[in-house]
Amino acid sequence: MDALISYFSELEKRPLERAGFFVAGMILLWIVENIIPLIKLQYKKNKLKHASVNIYFTAIHFIIHTLLAVGIVWISRWTDANNIGLIQLGNFSPLFIILITCFTLDFFAGWLCHFIEHKISLFWRFHIIHHADNNVDVTTGLRHHPLESIWRGVFFYIGIFAAGAPMYAVLFYQTILVFMTGFTHANISLPAWLDKSLSWILVSPNMHKVHHHWKQPFTDKNYGAVFSIWDRVLGTFIEMNPKNIKYGLDNYFPNEKDENFSALLKRPFEKII
């Protein structure tokens, strides 16, 4: 445990290594979804062209969150110095501190932030860019409008403040989150028993695919990022055979432009159809 804490405590100083986790995870899941695809996706041109659009958004997202990392470090140190947050309520072991941090951050930056984006039209305008993807695969995970990335960063700040989370626990959660973001969006076919078993604790690929259903009553379900507990406890959990799901949006954005980077960037500032 000491080695784990030491490793993640220093990880903030090694941004290239952190990026390496993401790239390695993306490549691995890219390979797996080509070996055991869930469904046959209908790309406008090809898989690489589709990926390039999403990777543009992903790169911008990482730049923004690299800048926001200054605030993450400051809040983490400030809450520790001033004994603020759930972790300060007891003399918890490092393992329990990591668990408190992961569940708190997952609620605020994972479930609550996402739920609000669907319920408040101003934020939904930006979140549409994520849901406009007609071909959900591993590259869809961080397809966020730049302003949405900032909004998500604010909720990450709130989660750190609420938990009083030390940096090693924050970076541990971020590492898990980056992998889970790719995993839950990847076009992979897991055995039904395995996917269902995973969904009792974690957000599984089939569980999250429902959230990308093109009809919004289904889109407004399964908001979770890492843990499925929030959807189950708060009444937003639903199951569906992912092979019956059509991706995209039944309103708000023309599906034929889901790979038009310029149109996607401008869409939040235009009149919603």
C-alpha positions in Angstrom: 0.0 0.0 0.0 2.9 2.4 0.8 4.3 1.8 -2.7 0.9 2.5 -4.2 0.5 5.7 -2.3 4.1 6.8 -3.2 3.5 6.0 -6.9 0.2 7.9 -7.3 1.4 10.8 -5.1 4.1 11.6 -7.6 2.1 10.8 -10.7 1.0 14.4 -11.1 4.6 15.3 -12.0 4.7 12.8 -14.8 2.0 13.9 -17.3 3.4 11.9 -20.1 3.2 8.8 -18.1 -0.4 9.6 -17.3 -1.1 10.1 -20.9 0.5 6.8 -21.6 -2.1 5.0 -19.5 -4.8 6.5 -21.7 -3.1 5.8 -25.0 -2.3 2.2 -24.0 -5.8 1.6 -22.9 -7.2 3.1 -26.1 -5.0 0.9 -28.3 -5.9 -2.2 -26.3 -9.6 -1.6 -26.4 -9.4 -0.6 -30.1 -7.8 -4.0 -30.8 -10.3 -5.9 -28.7 -13.4 -4.2 -30.3 -12.0 -5.3 -33.7 -11.7 -8.9 -32.5 -15.1 -9.2 -30.6 -17.3 -6.4 -31.9 -20.7 -6.0 -30.2 -22.4 -4.8 -33.4 -21.3 -3.8 -36.9 -20.9 -0.1 -36.9 -21.8 2.0 -40.0 -19.1 4.6 -40.2 -19.6 7.5 -42.6 -16.3 6.8 -44.3 -14.2 4.5 -42.2 -13.2 3.8 -38.6 -10.0 6.0 -38.8 -11.9 9.0 -40.1 -14.5 8.6 -37.3 -11.7 8.2 -34.7 -9.9 11.4 -35.9 -12.9 13.6 -35.1 -13.3 12.1 -31.7 -9.6 12.3 -31.0 -9.6 16.1 -31.8 -12.1 16.5 -29.0 -10.2 14.2 -26.7 -6.9 16.1 -27.2 -8.6 19.4 -26.4 -10.2 17.8 -23.3 -6.8 16.6 -22.1 -5.3 20.1 -22.6 -8.1 21.7 -20.6 -7.8 19.1 -17.8 -4.0 19.5 -17.7 -4.6 23.2 -17.0 -7.3 22.4 -14.4 -4.8 20.2 -12.6 -3.4 23.3 -10.9 -6.7 23.7 -9.2 -6.9 20.0 -8.3 -3.6 20.1 -6.5 -4.5 23.4 -4.7 -7.9 22.1 -3.5 -6.4 18.8 -2.3 -3.7 20.5 -0.3 -6.1 23.2 1.1 -8.7 20.7 2.3 -6.0 18.7 4.0 -4.5 21.8 5.7 -7.9 22.9 6.9 -9.3 19.5 7.9 -12.2 19.8 5.4 -14.0 16.9 3.7 -15.4 13.4 4.5 -11.9 11.9 4.9 -11.2 14.3 7.8 -14.1 12.8 9.8 -12.1 9.8 11.0 -8.7 8.2 11.2 -9.1 6.1 8.0 -6.6 3.7 6.5 -5.1 4.6 3.1 -7.2 2.0 1.4 -10.4 3.4 2.9 -9.3 6.9 2.0 -9.0 5.8 -1.6 -12.5 4.2 -1.5 -14.0 7.4 0.0 -12.3 9.5 -2.7 -13.4 7.2 -5.5 -17.0 7.0 -4.5 -17.3 10.8 -3.8 -15.6 11.8 -7.0 -17.7 9.3 -8.9 -20.9 10.8 -7.5 -20.1 14.4 -8.1 -17.9 14.3 -11.3 -19.5 11.1 -12.7 -23.2 10.8 -11.9 -24.4 14.2 -10.7 -22.6 16.3 -13.3 -23.9 14.0 -16.0 -27.4 14.1 -14.6 -27.5 17.9 -14.6 -26.2 18.0 -18.2 -29.3 16.1 -19.2 -31.8 18.1 -17.2 -30.6 21.7 -17.8 -30.9 22.9 -21.4 -27.9 25.2 -21.2 -25.6 22.3 -20.4 -27.4 19.8 -22.6 -26.6 22.0 -25.6 -22.9 21.2 -25.1 -23.4 17.5 -24.0 -25.2 16.9 -27.3 -21.8 16.7 -29.0 -21.1 13.5 -27.1 -24.5 11.9 -27.9 -24.4 12.9 -31.5 -22.0 10.1 -32.3 -23.8 7.6 -34.4 -21.1 5.0 -34.0 -20.2 4.5 -30.3 -16.8 3.0 -29.9 -13.7 3.4 -27.7 -12.9 6.8 -29.2 -16.4 8.2 -28.2 -15.5 8.3 -24.5 -13.9 11.7 -24.3 -15.7 13.3 -27.2 -16.7 16.4 -25.2 -17.2 20.0 -26.3 -14.4 22.1 -24.8 -16.8 24.1 -22.6 -18.3 20.9 -21.3 -14.8 19.8 -20.4 -14.5 22.9 -18.2 -17.9 22.2 -16.6 -16.9 18.7 -15.8 -13.7 20.0 -14.3 -15.7 22.2 -11.9 -17.6 19.2 -10.6 -14.3 17.4 -10.2 -13.2 20.3 -7.9 -16.4 20.0 -5.9 -15.8 16.2 -5.4 -12.3 16.8 -4.2 -13.5 19.5 -1.8 -16.3 17.2 -0.5 -14.0 14.3 0.1 -11.0 16.2 1.3 -9.1 13.9 -1.0 -5.3 13.6 -1.0 -3.6 13.7 -4.4 -2.7 10.0 -4.4 -6.4 9.1 -4.1 -7.4 11.6 -6.7 -4.9 10.3 -9.3 -5.9 6.7 -8.5 -9.5 7.5 -9.3 -8.5 9.5 -12.5 -6.5 6.6 -13.7 -9.5 4.2 -13.2 -11.9 6.7 -14.8 -9.8 7.1 -17.9 -9.8 3.4 -18.5 -13.5 2.9 -17.6 -14.4 5.7 -20.0 -12.9 3.8 -22.9 -14.1 0.4 -21.7 -17.8 1.4 -21.3 -17.9 3.0 -24.8 -15.9 0.3 -26.6 -17.8 -1.7 -29.1 -17.0 -5.0 -27.5 -19.1 -8.0 -26.9 -18.7 -9.5 -23.5 -20.5 -12.7 -22.4 -23.9 -11.7 -21.1 -23.2 -13.2 -17.7 -20.0 -11.3 -17.3 -21.4 -8.0 -18.4 -24.4 -8.4 -16.1 -22.2 -9.4 -13.1 -19.9 -6.4 -13.7 -22.9 -4.1 -13.8 -23.8 -4.8 -10.1 -20.6 -2.9 -9.1 -19.2 -1.1 -12.1 -20.7 0.5 -15.2 -20.5 -2.2 -17.8 -20.3 -1.7 -21.6 -23.9 -3.0 -22.2 -25.2 -0.8 -19.3 -23.6 2.3 -20.7 -24.7 1.6 -24.3 -28.3 2.1 -23.3 -27.4 5.7 -22.4 -26.4 6.3 -26.0 -29.7 5.1 -27.4 -31.0 7.6 -30.0 -34.3 8.0 -28.2 -34.0 10.3 -25.2 -36.2 8.4 -22.7 -33.5 5.8 -22.8 -30.7 8.4 -23.1 -31.8 9.8 -19.7 -30.7 6.6 -17.9 -27.5 5.0 -16.8 -25.5 8.2 -16.1 -22.7 6.5 -14.1 -19.0 6.8 -14.9 -17.3 4.1 -12.9 -19.7 2.7 -10.3 -23.2 1.5 -11.1 -24.5 2.1 -7.5 -25.6 5.7 -8.1 -28.0 4.7 -11.0 -29.3 1.7 -9.0 -29.9 3.7 -5.8 -31.2 6.9 -7.5 -33.6 5.2 -9.8 -31.9 5.9 -13.2 -30.8 2.3 -13.9 -32.3 0.4 -16.9 -31.3 -2.7 -18.8 -31.7 -3.4 -22.6 -30.2 -5.7 -25.1 -27.5 -3.5 -26.7 -28.0 -5.1 -30.1 -31.5 -3.4 -30.2 -30.0 0.0 -29.7 -29.5 2.6 -32.4 -27.0 5.3 -31.6 -27.2 9.1 -32.1 -30.0 11.5 -31.4 -33.7 11.6 -32.5 -33.6 15.4 -32.2 -31.2 18.3 -31.6 -28.5 17.6 -34.2 -28.6 16.2 -37.7 -27.2 12.6 -37.6 -25.5 13.0 -41.0 -23.2 15.6 -39.5 -22.0 13.5 -36.5 -18.4 13.5 -37.9 -18.3 17.1 -38.9 -15.8 18.6 -36.4 -16.6 22.3 -37.2 -20.4 21.8 -37.1 -20.1 20.0 -33.8 -18.0 22.8 -32.2 -20.5 25.4 -33.3 -23.7 23.5 -32.5 -24.2 24.6 -28.9 -24.3 28.3 -30.0 -27.0 27.7 -32.7 -30.7 27.3 -32.4 -31.7 23.8 -31.3 -34.0 22.0 -33.7 
